[in-house]
Amino acid sequence: MVSPSSCRVRPNGPTMSTVLGACAGIGCLETGIWVHAYIDKNQMNDSGMLDRCLIDMYAKCGSIDKALQVFEKAPGKRDLYSWTTVICGLAMHGPRC
């Protein structure tokens, strides 16, 4: 993967949303974790817009614990979509006891 730091063009929120969706679709957890770190490092999720994408990616990649961490980290930014994403993730993978 080419590092975005070697390029003058910077990705934005919608780009990251698409990348996270692609990671979720193919189940690429390692790349999803890298994208999450990039989003945090560049403070791209201050509005919480990418929370549901992160939750969805982690849940679809089988990391329901990490999906719940993202969900619980943003209590003021929870909306219908993030709740639905968490419920669907738990329905697919269930809570880890």
C-alpha positions in Angstrom: 0.0 0.0 0.0 1.3 3.4 -0.9 1.6 5.8 2.1 -0.6 8.9 1.7 2.3 11.0 3.1 4.2 10.4 -0.2 1.5 12.1 -2.2 0.3 15.8 -2.3 -3.3 14.8 -2.5 -5.0 14.2 0.9 -8.0 12.0 1.4 -11.1 13.4 3.0 -13.9 12.0 5.1 -16.0 10.6 2.2 -12.8 9.0 0.8 -12.1 7.3 4.1 -15.7 6.2 4.3 -15.4 4.4 1.0 -12.1 2.8 2.0 -13.5 1.6 5.2 -16.5 0.2 3.3 -14.1 -1.7 1.0 -12.2 -3.1 4.0 -15.5 -4.3 5.5 -16.6 -5.8 2.2 -13.5 -7.9 1.8 -12.9 -8.5 5.5 -9.5 -6.9 5.5 -9.1 -6.1 9.2 -5.4 -5.2 9.0 -5.9 -2.5 6.4 -9.0 -1.3 8.3 -6.9 -0.9 11.5 -4.3 1.1 9.5 -7.0 3.4 8.1 -8.4 3.9 11.6 -5.0 4.9 12.8 -4.6 7.3 9.8 -8.0 8.9 10.6 -7.1 9.4 14.2 -3.6 10.7 13.4 -5.0 13.3 11.0 -8.0 14.1 13.2 -10.4 13.3 10.4 -13.3 12.1 12.6 -13.8 15.1 15.0 -17.4 15.3 13.9 -18.0 11.6 14.4 -19.0 11.2 10.8 -16.8 8.1 10.3 -17.9 6.3 13.6 -20.5 4.2 11.9 -18.1 3.3 9.1 -15.5 2.2 11.7 -18.1 0.2 13.6 -19.3 -1.4 10.5 -15.8 -2.3 9.3 -14.8 -3.8 12.6 -18.1 -5.8 13.0 -17.9 -7.2 9.4 -14.3 -8.1 9.9 -15.3 -10.1 13.0 -13.8 -7.7 15.6 -17.0 -7.0 17.5 -15.1 -6.0 20.6 -13.3 -3.2 18.7 -16.6 -2.2 17.1 -18.1 -1.8 20.6 -15.1 0.2 21.7 -15.6 2.7 18.9 -19.3 2.9 19.7 -18.8 3.4 23.4 -16.1 6.1 22.8 -18.6 8.5 21.1 -21.7 8.6 23.4 -22.7 12.1 22.3 -22.4 11.2 18.6 -24.6 8.1 18.5 -27.4 8.2 16.1 -29.9 5.8 14.5 -27.3 4.5 12.0 -24.6 3.8 14.6 -27.1 2.0 16.8 -28.3 -0.1 13.8 -24.7 -0.9 12.8 -23.9 -2.1 16.4 -27.1 -4.2 16.6 -26.4 -5.8 13.2 -22.8 -6.5 14.2 -23.9 -8.2 17.4 -26.5 -10.2 15.5 -23.8 -11.5 13.2 -21.1 -12.2 15.7 -22.7 -12.0 19.1 -21.1 -10.7 22.3 -17.9 -12.4 23.3 -18.2 -13.7 26.8 
